[in-house]
């Protein structure tokens, strides 16, 4: 079964007519879900929580639990909240800024060449120094 060069070129050169991720974008629009909007809403909610935690830490805001006892500040919970806030912020940054590789600029100083003079006088001086010791 012989295949012509023209048929091979047609098989190789055919490009599918689609956009990467287009179907998923259409599906998200159908569902009414915007991931960027959801991330911004989550970030604002976490900011509000951070403000409340700071007020609780500073003693400005003292909420009461169901038994009318004051709720204590938890640095662990506050640290976790700040970690989540940072994670959402980094995800949002990808939409606005391109990532920049972290490079360390090393200052290159010119290296002086090593020069060794082999004179007869220096060799005899070296022998004399060795004899004195």
Secondary structure, 3 states (H helix, E strand, C coil): CCCCHHHHHHHHHCCCCCCCCHHHHHHHHHHCCCHHHHHHHHHHHHHHHHHHHHHHHHCCCCCECCCCCECCCCHHHHHHHHHHHHHHHHHHHHHHCCCCCCCCCCCCCCCCCCCCCCCHHHHHHHHHHHHHC
